[in-house]
Amino acid sequence: MSTQNKYKRITESGIVKNMHGHLVGLIVNSHTSGTVKITDGPEGGNAASTVLTSAGACVPANYAVTEIVSSGAMVAGSHAVTVFTMTGAVVAGQTITIGTTVYTARATVDQTSAAYDVYMGANTAEFLDNLKLAINLTDYAHNVGVKYGTGTVAHPSVVATTNTDTAQTIRGRVPGTSLNTVATTETFTNGSWADTTLGGGTGASDAGVTTGAATITIDSIVYTCVVELSETLGATAVPYQFLKGASEATMLDNLLKAINASGTAGTEYSTGTLVHPTVIATTNTDTVQTIRSRAIGTAAETTAINAIATTTTMANTAWADTTLGGGTGNSNPAVTTDAAQFTLDTVTYTAVIVLAETLGLSAVANQILWVTSEAVFLDNIKKAINASGIAGTDYSTGTVEHPTVYATTNDNTTQTFVAKRVGTGGNSIATTETLGNYSFTSTVMASGTGANGRIMHNTITLGAAERFIPFYDEAFDTGLYITVGGTLDATLVYD
């Protein structure tokens, strides 16, 4: 705040002060068509300017898009399953074989017991509980030498899941057909398997369903649709599994979540599934899931984006094309930024059909939305340069006010830019573009005159009843210069 104000009568243009200070206000004594322009600097001068002109439509950059469509039921991959059932008491020494691993019932188990010996306990229920502990190697430190023998390891092919007092369910560790032939035999007098193999198909033994007809591939990542996630069964999580759920609509919802690593890992898709590095899943319906590229770029980058593989083995499910930007039906290629940019000074702006953040991606600073027409696009350019309008709607979040240039007047075909500082220095501000049917006045701004300075208040036209204009102790750094138009008699208050 000023501590000692000074007053200077102003009747013509000239320098008021040659150093820093504060501008307090202007007392208007009288004027005839009076105007005032106030500059932070040693002289008036003019700011450099340029005009961006549209002679027709440009080609904004765009993200590649495709979709996968469900036209009916598909068959998700599943884990082979079988059940061991007890009909009477356990007999010591009798065995249960799963694959090549033989579990032996024992009346006692201690630290000297052999691997895969299983404590019989007081009844069949306790034996089945202990068998489950041994198959899964649950809590080895507490159970070894108590529930099962030393050296026991988790079964490599199966997990023991739900059990009752008389039955133990066994599932394959991974979905598909590869474990259907795992042997399931026994020497029990009072117990039996549903079939002689894990996926034999008799009674409670169900074969695992192939995953070969349940995959969706995007780029190098293969997503597998399953009836149950491996980790839900107690097996190790298998990344990029996603749950089919009750319908194809739910399947597409879970695919979206898997691609974006949203939703709940371990419930809708498997733990260890990461955000897809090159695409994002956007809008979907009960039958259609839309996929967009995560990036736009140069012609070479765009070529690579458009070539991203999109294939499926699912019945009644099809991609619009075999690549992300293949161009068939609702598959549309990405459009390069090479012909969609303009530069003011050191800041480059990109015209886009859709903002990255609108797709659910991270905002990309200095994107400007092309929408409806060139006239609206020019309006959005002005908003982006001045950081007015609505960030995230007219231009991208993270776009800040241009450091050296203002966007001033525009119409349906032109946008004027003016340097923030007066003087010849503004004549070196770069103005270049690659926008089709657009052009700047030149490759640099022009018409800047005088020493470098800052316009504090551009031309103020005084009103008939105006008597005092407050400037609220506005700071100036290098000097104070007043440019007067018309006939003016005023008093400038400053310190």
C-alpha positions in Angstrom: 0.0 0.0 0.0 1.3 3.5 -0.7 2.5 5.6 2.2 2.9 9.0 0.6 0.9 9.8 -2.5 2.0 12.1 -5.3 -0.2 14.1 -7.7 0.6 15.0 -11.2 -1.5 17.0 -13.7 -1.9 15.2 -17.0 -2.7 17.0 -20.2 -0.6 15.1 -22.7 1.2 11.9 -23.2 4.5 11.4 -21.4 6.5 9.6 -18.7 5.4 10.1 -15.1 8.0 8.1 -13.2 11.2 6.3 -14.1 11.2 3.6 -11.4 8.8 1.3 -9.6 5.8 2.4 -7.6 2.1 2.1 -7.2 -0.8 3.5 -9.2 -3.6 4.8 -6.9 -6.1 6.5 -9.2 -7.0 9.1 -11.8 -9.0 12.3 -11.1 -10.7 13.5 -14.2 -10.9 17.3 -14.2 -12.3 17.8 -17.7 -12.0 16.1 -21.1 -13.3 16.1 -24.6 -13.4 12.6 -26.1 -10.6 11.8 -23.7 -8.8 8.4 -23.5 -6.0 7.1 -21.3 -3.6 4.2 -21.8 -1.2 3.4 -18.9 2.0 1.5 -19.5 4.6 0.0 -17.0 7.7 1.2 -18.8 9.7 4.2 -20.0 7.6 5.0 -23.1 4.2 4.2 -24.7 4.9 2.0 -27.6 2.6 -0.6 -29.1 2.2 -4.3 -28.5 3.0 -6.8 -31.3 0.0 -8.7 -32.8 -1.0 -11.3 -35.3 -4.2 -12.8 -36.7 -5.0 -16.5 -37.1 -7.4 -16.8 -40.1 -9.6 -19.8 -41.0 -10.3 -20.3 -44.8 -12.1 -23.6 -44.2 -12.3 -26.7 -42.2 -9.3 -28.0 -40.3 -8.7 -31.7 -39.4 -8.6 -32.0 -35.6 -6.6 -34.9 -34.0 -8.7 -37.8 -32.7 -8.3 -41.0 -30.7 -8.8 -44.3 -32.4 -12.0 -46.1 -31.6 -13.5 -49.5 -32.0 -16.1 -51.7 -30.3 -16.7 -55.3 -29.4 -20.3 -56.5 -29.8 -22.1 -59.4 -28.1 -24.8 -60.9 -30.3 -25.6 -63.9 -28.0 -24.3 -66.3 -25.4 -20.6 -67.1 -25.1 -19.0 -69.9 -23.1 -16.7 -68.8 -20.3 -13.7 -70.9 -19.3 -14.1 -72.9 -16.1 -12.1 -75.0 -13.7 -12.4 -78.8 -13.6 -14.1 -80.0 -10.4 -14.7 -83.2 -8.6 -15.7 -84.4 -5.1 -14.4 -87.1 -2.7 -17.3 -88.5 -0.6 -17.1 -90.4 2.7 -19.7 -93.0 3.5 -18.2 -94.3 6.7 -15.2 -94.3 9.1 -11.6 -93.6 7.9 -9.2 -96.6 8.0 -5.6 -96.0 8.8 -3.2 -96.6 5.9 -5.8 -96.1 3.1 -4.8 -93.6 0.4 -6.2 -90.8 -1.8 -4.3 -90.1 -5.0 -4.5 -86.8 -6.9 -2.3 -86.7 -9.9 0.9 -88.3 -8.7 0.5 -87.1 -5.1 -0.6 -89.8 -2.6 -2.2 -88.7 0.7 -2.3 -91.4 3.4 -4.6 -91.5 6.4 -2.7 -91.9 9.7 -3.9 -92.5 13.3 -1.1 -90.2 14.5 1.0 -87.6 12.9 4.1 -85.9 14.4 7.3 -84.3 13.2 8.7 -87.6 12.0 5.7 -88.4 9.8 6.3 -88.6 6.1 5.1 -86.0 3.6 1.4 -86.3 2.7 0.5 -88.3 5.8 -2.8 -86.9 7.0 -4.1 -87.1 10.5 -7.4 -89.1 10.7 -8.7 -87.3 13.7 -11.8 -88.4 15.6 -14.2 -88.7 12.6 -14.6 -88.2 8.9 -15.3 -84.5 9.2 -11.9 -83.9 10.9 -10.1 -86.1 8.4 -11.6 -84.1 5.5 -10.6 -80.8 7.2 -7.0 -82.1 7.6 -7.0 -83.4 4.0 -7.9 -79.9 2.8 -5.2 -78.3 4.9 -2.6 -80.7 3.4 -3.7 -80.2 -0.2 -3.5 -76.4 0.1 -0.6 -76.4 2.5 -2.5 -74.1 4.8 -0.6 -72.6 7.8 2.4 -74.9 7.5 4.2 -73.6 10.6 1.3 -74.6 12.8 -0.1 -77.7 11.0 3.1 -79.6 10.0 3.6 -82.5 12.3 0.1 -82.0 13.7 -2.4 -82.2 10.8 0.0 -83.4 8.0 3.5 -84.8 7.7 6.8 -83.0 7.3 7.8 -82.1 3.7 4.2 -81.8 2.5 3.9 -79.1 -0.3 0.8 -77.5 -1.8 -0.6 -79.6 -4.6 0.6 -78.2 -7.9 -2.6 -78.9 -9.9 -5.5 -78.6 -7.6 -6.9 -76.7 -4.6 -9.4 -78.1 -2.0 -12.3 -75.7 -1.8 -15.6 -76.2 0.1 -16.2 -79.2 2.2 -18.8 -80.8 4.5 -18.6 -83.5 7.2 -18.7 -86.1 4.4 -17.5 -84.5 1.2 -14.4 -82.6 0.0 -14.6 -80.6 -3.3 -11.4 -80.3 -5.4 -10.9 -77.7 -8.2 -8.2 -77.3 -10.8 -5.8 -74.4 -10.1 -6.3 -72.9 -13.6 -9.3 -72.9 -15.9 -9.5 -74.9 -19.1 -9.1 -78.5 -20.2 -5.5 -79.0 -19.2 -6.3 -80.6 -15.8 -9.3 -82.7 -16.8 -7.1 -85.9 -16.9 -5.5 -85.4 -13.5 -5.9 -88.8 -11.8 -8.3 -89.0 -8.8 -8.2 -92.5 -7.2 -8.3 -94.0 -3.7 -8.0 -97.2 -1.7 -10.7 -96.2 0.8 -13.2 -98.8 2.0 -15.7 -96.0 2.9 -14.8 -93.3 0.4 -14.9 -92.7 -3.3 -14.2 -90.0 -6.0 -16.9 -88.9 -8.4 -14.7 -90.1 -11.3 -11.2 -91.5 -11.8 -10.0 -88.1 -13.2 -10.5 -84.6 -12.1 -12.7 -83.6 -15.0 -14.0 -87.0 -15.8 -17.6 -85.9 -16.0 -19.3 -88.5 -13.8 -21.8 -87.1 -11.3 -20.2 -84.3 -9.4 -17.1 -84.4 -11.6 -17.3 -81.7 -14.2 -14.7 -81.1 -16.9 -13.0 -77.8 -17.1 -14.2 -75.7 -20.1 -11.5 -74.5 -22.5 -10.4 -71.0 -22.3 -9.5 -71.1 -25.9 -13.0 -70.0 -26.8 -13.2 -67.4 -24.1 -10.5 -64.8 -24.9 -10.3 -61.2 -25.9 -7.0 -59.8 -27.1 -6.1 -56.1 -27.2 -2.6 -55.4 -28.4 -0.4 -58.0 -26.6 -2.7 -58.5 -23.6 -5.1 -61.5 -23.6 -8.2 -61.2 -21.3 -9.8 -64.6 -20.4 -13.5 -64.8 -19.4 -14.1 -67.3 -16.6 -17.0 -68.7 -14.6 -14.9 -68.3 -11.4 -11.7 -66.4 -10.8 -8.8 -68.7 -9.9 -8.2 -66.7 -6.7 -11.8 -67.1 -5.6 -11.1 -70.9 -5.4 -8.0 -70.3 -3.3 -5.6 -70.8 -6.1 -3.0 -68.2 -7.2 -4.5 -65.2 -9.0 -4.1 -65.3 -12.8 -3.8 -61.8 -14.2 -6.3 -60.7 -16.9 -9.0 -63.1 -15.9 -12.4 -61.4 -15.8 -15.7 -62.8 -14.5 -18.6 -63.6 -16.9 -21.3 -63.1 -14.2 -24.9 -63.6 -14.8 -25.1 -62.4 -18.4 -23.2 -61.1 -21.4 -24.1 -57.5 -20.2 -22.3 -58.2 -16.9 -19.4 -59.8 -18.8 -18.9 -56.6 -20.8 -19.1 -54.5 -17.6 -16.4 -56.6 -16.0 -14.3 -56.4 -19.2 -14.4 -52.6 -19.0 -13.3 -52.8 -15.4 -10.4 -55.2 -16.2 -9.2 -53.0 -19.1 -9.3 -49.9 -16.9 -8.3 -51.6 -13.6 -11.3 -50.0 -12.0 -14.0 -51.8 -10.0 -12.8 -54.4 -7.6 -9.8 -56.6 -8.3 -10.3 -60.1 -7.0 -14.1 -59.8 -7.5 -14.9 -58.7 -11.0 -11.4 -59.4 -12.5 -8.3 -60.9 -11.2 -5.7 -59.4 -8.8 -2.6 -58.6 -10.8 -4.5 -57.2 -13.7 -3.1 -53.8 -14.6 -4.5 -50.8 -16.5 -4.2 -51.5 -20.2 -1.2 -49.4 -21.4 -2.5 -48.5 -24.9 -6.4 -48.4 -24.7 -9.2 -47.4 -22.4 -12.7 -48.9 -22.2 -15.3 -46.1 -22.4 -19.0 -46.3 -22.9 -20.8 -49.6 -23.0 -24.3 -51.0 -23.2 -25.7 -54.5 -22.6 -24.3 -55.6 -25.9 -21.5 -53.2 -26.9 -18.2 -52.1 -25.3 -16.4 -49.2 -26.9 -12.6 -49.0 -26.8 -10.5 -45.9 -27.4 -6.7 -45.4 -27.8 -5.0 -43.8 -24.8 -2.9 -41.5 -27.0 -2.8 -39.5 -30.2 0.4 -38.4 -31.9 2.5 -38.0 -35.0 1.7 -39.8 -38.2 4.2 -42.6 -37.2 2.7 -42.9 -33.7 -0.8 -42.9 -35.2 0.0 -45.7 -37.6 1.2 -47.8 -34.6 -2.0 -47.0 -32.7 -4.3 -47.9 -35.5 -2.5 -51.3 -35.9 -3.2 -52.4 -32.3 -4.6 -55.9 -32.5 -8.2 -56.5 -31.5 -9.3 -60.2 -31.7 -11.5 -62.6 -29.9 -12.2 -66.3 -29.7 -15.6 -65.9 -28.0 -18.7 -67.3 -29.6 -21.3 -64.7 -30.7 -18.8 -61.9 -29.9 -17.0 -59.8 -32.5 -14.8 -56.8 -32.9 -15.7 -54.1 -35.5 -12.2 -54.8 -37.1 -9.1 -56.9 -36.3 -7.2 -53.7 -35.4 -8.1 -50.7 -33.2 -8.2 -48.3 -36.1 -9.0 -50.7 -38.9 -11.8 -48.5 -40.3 -14.5 -51.2 -40.6 -17.9 -50.2 -39.4 -17.6 -48.5 -36.0 -13.8 -48.9 -36.0 -12.3 -45.5 -36.8 -8.6 -44.7 -37.1 -6.8 -42.2 -34.9 -6.1 -38.9 -36.6 -2.6 -37.5 -36.3 -1.7 -34.3 -34.5 0.7 -33.4 -37.3 -2.0 -31.3 -39.1 -3.8 -30.2 -36.0 -1.5 -27.8 -34.1 -0.5 -24.2 -33.7 2.2 -22.5 -31.7 2.3 -19.2 -30.0 5.8 -18.4 -28.6 6.8 -21.6 -27.0 3.4 -23.1 -26.3 1.8 -25.6 -28.7 -1.9 -26.2 -28.8 -3.7 -29.2 -30.3 -7.1 -29.2 -31.9 -9.0 -32.4 -30.9 -12.5 -33.9 -31.5 -12.6 -35.1 -27.9 -10.6 -34.1 -24.9 -8.5 -36.8 -23.3 -10.2 -36.3 -19.9 -13.7 -36.7 -21.5 -12.6 -40.3 -22.3 -11.6 -40.9 -18.7 -7.9 -40.4 -19.4 -5.6 -38.0 -17.6 -6.0 -34.5 -18.9 -3.5 -33.4 -21.6 -2.7 -29.7 -21.2 -3.3 -27.4 -24.2 -5.8 -29.5 -26.0 -8.6 -27.3 -27.5 -11.9 -28.8 -28.4 -13.1 -28.5 -32.0 -16.9 -28.7 -31.9 -19.6 -27.8 -34.4 -17.7 -25.3 -36.6 -14.5 -23.3 -37.1 -16.3 -20.3 -35.5 -16.8 -22.3 -32.2 -13.3 -23.6 -32.4 -11.9 -20.0 -32.7 -14.0 -19.1 -29.6 -12.4 -22.1 -27.7 -9.0 -21.0 -28.8 -9.6 -17.6 -27.3 -10.8 -19.2 -24.1 -7.7 -21.5 -23.9 -5.2 -18.7 -24.5 -6.8 -16.5 -21.8 -7.8 -19.4 -19.5 -11.4 -18.2 -19.5 -14.4 -20.3 -20.4 -14.6 -23.8 -18.8 -11.5 -26.0 -18.4 -12.3 -29.6 -19.1 -15.1 -28.5 -21.5 -13.8 -25.9 -24.0 -10.2 -26.9 -23.5 -8.2 -29.3 -21.3 -7.7 -29.1 -17.6 -4.1 -28.1 -16.9 -4.1 -25.4 -19.7 -3.0 -22.2 -18.1 -3.2 -18.6 -19.3 -0.6 -18.0 -22.0 2.5 -16.3 -20.5 3.2 -13.8 -23.3 0.1 -13.4 -25.4 -3.6 -12.3 -25.1 -6.3 -13.5 -27.4 -8.4 -10.4 -28.1 -11.1 -9.8 -30.8 -12.4 -12.6 -32.9 -15.2 -13.4 -35.4 -16.3 -16.5 -37.3 -13.0 -16.7 -39.3 -10.3 -14.8 -37.4 -8.7 -14.6 -34.0 -6.4 -11.7 -33.1 -3.5 -12.2 -30.6 -1.6 -9.4 -28.9 1.6 -9.5 -27.0 1.2 -8.9 -23.2 4.2 -6.5 -23.3 4.6 -3.5 -25.6 7.8 -2.9 -27.5 9.8 -4.4 -30.3 10.5 -7.5 -28.3 7.1 -8.9 -29.1 8.0 -9.0 -32.8 10.0 -12.2 -32.2 7.2 -14.2 -30.7 6.7 -17.2 -32.9 3.3 -17.8 -34.6 3.3 -21.1 -36.6 0.6 -23.7 -37.4 0.0 -27.0 -39.1 -3.8 -26.6 -39.2 -5.3 -27.2 -42.6 -7.0 -24.1 -44.1 -5.6 -21.9 -41.3 -2.8 -19.4 -41.4 -1.1 -16.7 -39.3 -0.3 -13.3 -40.6 3.3 -14.3 -40.5 5.6 -16.7 -38.7 6.2 -14.1 -36.0 4.2 -11.3 -34.5 4.6 -7.8 -35.8 4.0 -4.1 -35.3 5.5 -3.9 -31.8 7.1 -0.5 -31.2 9.1 1.2 -28.5 11.0 -0.1 -25.5 9.7 -3.2 -23.8 7.0 -2.6 -21.3 3.8 -3.9 -19.9 0.3 -2.5 -20.6 -1.3 -1.9 -17.2 -4.5 -0.5 -18.7 -5.2 -0.5 -22.4 -7.1 2.4 -23.8 -9.8 3.7 -21.4 -12.5 5.8 -22.9 -13.7 8.3 -20.4 -17.4 8.8 -19.8 -19.3 12.1 -19.5 -19.8 11.8 -15.8 -16.5 10.2 -14.9 -14.6 12.0 -12.1 -12.4 9.4 -10.4 -11.0 6.0 -11.6 -9.5 3.9 -8.8 -6.5 1.7 -9.5 -6.1 0.3 -5.9 -2.4 0.7 -5.4 -1.6 -1.4 -8.5 2.2 -2.0 -8.7 4.4 -1.0 -11.7 8.0 -2.1 -11.9 10.1 -0.1 -14.4 8.3 3.2 -14.8 4.9 4.8 -15.5 4.0 6.2 -18.9 0.6 7.8 -19.8 -0.7 7.9 -23.4 -3.5 10.6 -23.8 -6.0 10.7 -26.5 -8.5 13.6 -27.2 -8.4 16.6 -24.9 -7.8 15.8 -21.3 -7.2 17.6 -18.0 -6.6 15.1 -15.2 -4.6 14.4 -12.1 -2.8 11.1 -11.6 -2.4 9.8 -8.1 0.6 7.5 -7.5 3.6 6.9 -5.2 
